[in-house]
């Protein structure tokens, strides 16, 4: 999560490639959502079945 913008990113931690610099890591990140609330609303079922 980018604390300045609130954007949420994902990363495949099973990659065999070694990333030596922050820039390399950021290039491999996948954008997930504009905010944590947006991300959380996608993974939580607000109306669970009884």
Contact map, one row per residue, 1 for C-alpha under 8 A:
11100111100000000000000000000000000100000000000000
11111111100000000000000000000000000000000000000000
11111110000000000000000000000000000000000000000000
01111100000000000000000000000000000000000000000000
01111110000000000000000000000000001000000000000000
11111111000000000000000000000000011100000000000000
11101111100000000000000000000011111100000000000000
11000111110000000000000000000011111100100000000000
11000011111000000000000000001111100000000000000000
00000001111100000000000000001111000000000000000000
00000000111110000000000000011100000000000000000000
00000000011111100000000000001000000000000000000000
00000000001111100000000000000000000000000000000000
00000000000111110000000000000000000000000000000000
00000000000111111000000000000000000000000000000000
00000000000001111100000000000000000000000000000000
00000000000000111110000000000000000000000000000000
00000000000000011111000000000000000000000000000000
00000000000000001111110110000000000000000000000000
00000000000000000111110110000000000000000000000000
00000000000000000011111110000000000000000000000000
00000000000000000011111111000000000000000000000000
00000000000000000000111111100000000000000000000000
00000000000000000011111111110000000000000000000000
00000000000000000011111111111000000000000000000000
00000000000000000000011111111000000000000000000000
00000000000000000000001111111000000000000000000000
00000000001000000000000111111100000000000000000000
00000000111100000000000011111110000000000000000000
00000000111000000000000000011111000000000000000000
00000011110000000000000000001111100000000000000000
00000011110000000000000000000111110000100000000000
00000011100000000000000000000011111101100000000000
00000111000000000000000000000001111101100000000000
00001111000000000000000000000000111111100000000000
10000111000000000000000000000000111111110000000000
00000000000000000000000000000000001111111000000000
00000000000000000000000000000000111111111100000000
00000001000000000000000000000001111111111110000000
00000000000000000000000000000000000111111111000000
00000000000000000000000000000000000011111111110000
00000000000000000000000000000000000001111111100000
00000000000000000000000000000000000000111111100000
00000000000000000000000000000000000000011111110000
00000000000000000000000000000000000000001111111100
00000000000000000000000000000000000000001001111100
00000000000000000000000000000000000000000000111110
00000000000000000000000000000000000000000000111111
00000000000000000000000000000000000000000000001111
00000000000000000000000000000000000000000000000111
